Amino acid sequence: MENQNKISKTFLFITVLSFVLFFGSYLTKLNLLSQFFDAETMTLKSIYVGSDLSLVMKSLLPSFSVSMISFIAFVFFCIVFVIVTKINLREEGWLFITIIILLITTPFEIFLLIKFDLPIISELMQVSIRYDYILGLMKNRMMILGPFPLILLFSYFVIIYLSLFKPLQKNK
């Protein structure tokens, strides 16, 4: 892992940058989504009932779109980095575990992107926004895969830990 050429270092930089952007926008998105609904009853909070939701809904667009674009970039550049560097995964156990975590969580995140985030983004870009439709999508997103966003969040914390401390690395 120490002897990398400039191309692999560039792909590593882009991978880390897209991961940081995705992770930050994902945290923002989770925070924004949790602010709309009461945690116990999953009903719209009283401060939003009867109020104009146009500004609140428009604030969701950057978080959802940055999250989607940066996740796609992260997965793509991570794959390219692993292919270009030709790292021996037997010697770099931390990278092997990171790839396994990504292989497990990526299909679920892609499902969330296609099923919920993409329709929310496309609806927010319309001239006349159907707020009830967006609220329904957000509520369904939180209910269908209930604890999965937290599992994904902790999985990404593990990826950060593995990348920083690099356990399970063979010493030469």
N, C-alpha and C positions, 0 to 999 in steps of 0.2 A: 504494500500500500504506500510505501515511502517513495518509490521510484515511479512517479507519475509524470507523463509528458504534459505539455501545455493544453492539449485538446481534452484530456481527461480531467485536468484541473478546471478547465472552463465548464465542462459539463457538470462537474461536482459543484461549482459555484452556482450555476443556474439551478441545479437541483435543490441546493440548500436555500437559495433565495425564493424559489417557488414554494418550498415547504414552509418557510417562515411566513410568506404572504398568505398561504392557505390556512395555516394554523391560526394566525391572527384574525383572519376574516371568519374562520369557523367559530372561534370563540365569540366574536362579535355577533355572528348570526344566531348562535345558541342563546346569547344574552338577550338579543332583541326578540326572539321568538318566545322566550320564557316570560317576557314582560307583558305580553298581550293577554295571557290567560291565567286564571286562578289555578294554582297547582292542584288543589283537591278536587274541584268540580269540573275543571277544564271549560269553564265559561269565560266569556270576555270580561275583563276587569271593569269595575264600575266607572273608572275614569274615562274609559273609551266609549261607553254606552251613550248614544245620542250625540256624540261629538263628530266633528269632521275628521275623518281618518286619512284624508288625502296627503297631508304633509308627513304623517307618521308612516304611511305606506310607501311614499316616495323615498323615505330614508332607508328602506329595506333594499332597494335596487342595487346600490354599490356593494353592499355586503354580500348579497347573493351572487352577483355577477363576478366579483373578484374571487370569491370562494370557488365558483365553478371553473373559471379560467385557470386559476393557480393550481387547482387540484389536477386538472388535465395536464398542465405543464409539468407538475411535480412527478406524476406517474410516468409520463413520456420520457423526461430527462433522466429519471432514475433508471429506467430500463436502458436507455442509451448509455448512461454512465457505466452500468454493470457490463454491458456488451463491449464498450470501447476499452475499458481498463483491463479486461480479462483477468479479474481478480480470482485467485484460488479461494473459493468459499470454505474449504477445509481449514485453511490457515486463518481466515477472518470470520470467526464464528459469530461475532456481533453483527456483521453484514448479512450473514445467512439468516439470523433470527429476524433482522429488520425486513428482509425480503419476504420471509414467511408471514410476518405480520401484515405487510402490504398485500400479499396475495390473498390473505383471509379477509381483510377489511375492504379492499377495493371494490369487489362486486356489490357489497351493501351500499357503499357510498355512491357508486354509479347508479344503483337503483333509486336512491334518494334524489340524486341529481335529475334523472330522467323523469321520475314519477311526480316529484313535487317542486324542486327548485326551478327547473326549466319552465314549467307552466306559470309559476309565480313571476319569473323574470319576464316572460312574454306578456303576461297580463299587465304588469306594471309599466310596460312600454307602450301600451295602448293609450289612445286619447281618452276614451271613457273606461274607467277602471271599475270592475265589479268587485267591490270590497268584500261582499259576503262570500264570493267565490275564493278569494285569496285567504280570507280568514278560515274558511273550510279546509283549504289545502294545508294551511299551517297547522290547524288542529289535527287533521289526519296524519300529517307528518310526525307530530309529537306522539300520537297514540299508536300508530301502526308498529313502529320500531322503538317503542318507549325508551328503554334504557340504552339502546344502541349508541346514540350520540355520546353518552358518557363513557361507554366501553371504548369507543373510537378515540375519544379524548385521552383516556388513560393509556391506550395503545400508542398514541403519538408521544405521550410523555416517556414511555419506555423507549421509543425510537430515539428521542433526544438523549436519554441517559446512555443508551448503547453507543450512539455516535460520539458522545463526549468522552466517555471513559473506556470504551472499546474493550469490554471484558471478552473472554473466550478467544483471545488473539494468541496464536502460536508465536512464541519467541524463538528467534533463530540463534 
